[in-house]
Amino acid sequence: MLSEICVDKTLSPVVKHITQEKINSYAEASGDFNPIHVDEAFATQTPLGGTIAHGMLILAYASEMMTQSFGRNWNSTGKFSIRFKVPARPGDTITTTGKIDSVEDKESTPSVNCSIECHNQKGETIIMGGATVKLSPQKRMSNA
Amino acid sequence: MATISYGELAPGYEFPVTTHEMSSSFISSYVKAVESPDDKYAPPLAIAACAMNAMTGAVSFPPGIIHASQEFEFFRLVPIGTTIICHARVIRKLARSTMHMLELELSVFNKNGERIQSGKATLILPVQRANAQ
C-alpha cells in the first residue's frame, strides 16, 4: 500500500516476463483460446506474425499494480479506461508503471486519478490509460 | 456453445445471460496464470475475464479478433464462492476499410441483483476475416 497519497507520486511498478507457456496458462484459466494467442501456425499467417498475449492478461498486471498501491479499495471502487497499443509477445518483459495525476475530494471521499502504462523491453507502449480509485474517507491525504 | 455468427451481430443484440461461480479452483488457476497474490476475494480482472467469456462463448467470432480498448468499473468486493451473472450487449459495429470494430457493454451482478462490475470492450478484426463470417 502507498504510505502517502499525493500528486506525482509514482506507484510501485510490476514487472512480468511473458512466455508462450504463461499465455497458454491464461487461456486455460480464462477459457479464451483465440488462436491468435495459442496457435503459432495460425498466428504466423496473420499481420501480427506470431502469437500475442491476451490483452486481459496484461491488464491483470496493471490491476495488480493498483491493488498493490491501493489495496481492496481498488477491487471495490476501481475504474479503468485503457487502450491496447502494441501487442505483447512471448519473450517480452512487461513493466507496468503508474503515477498519481490528481486527487479529488468528492463528498468527503478522496478519489485518486492515476495514469498507467505498460511497456516492453524495447520501450514500446503496450497499454496506456487511466485508472481511478476511491479511498476510504479516513485515508489521510498528504496534500489535503 | 456458439449460438450466433459474427456477421449476424448487430447493435442492440443481447448475448445470452451466463452465470459463473468464482470457485476456489477457478480463482486458484487464474491467480497462478496472472502470477498475482492469493486473496479471499476474487480479483476484479478474473470476474472481467468471465464477463468477456459470456460473450465470446456465445458467438462464433472469426479467429484473430483482438482487443483494442477496455473500460471497467468495480463496485464491490466479491468473495470466493460467489455466483456472478454476466450480461453483454453490442453497442456499435463498424466496418472500416481495413478492419471491423465491435463495441460491447458488459454488466456483472451477484445473485442479489447488486452490480459488481460494468465495462465496455472494443474488439477489432482484420476485414477479410470479418467478411468471411
Interface residues (C-beta under 8 A of the other chain):
Chain A: K16 K22 S25 Y26 E28 A29 S30 G31 D32 N34 P35 I36 D39 F42 T46 P47 L48 I52 H54 G55 M56 L57 L59 A60 Y61 S63 E64 T67 R72 W74 N75 S76 T77 G78 K79 F80 S81 I82 R83 F84 P87
Chain B: F26 S29 Y30 K32 A33 V34 E35 S36 Y41 P43 P44 L45 A48 A49 M52 N53 T56 G57 F61 P63 G64 I65 I66 H67 A68 S69 Q70 E71 F72 E73 F74 F75 R76 L77 V78 P126
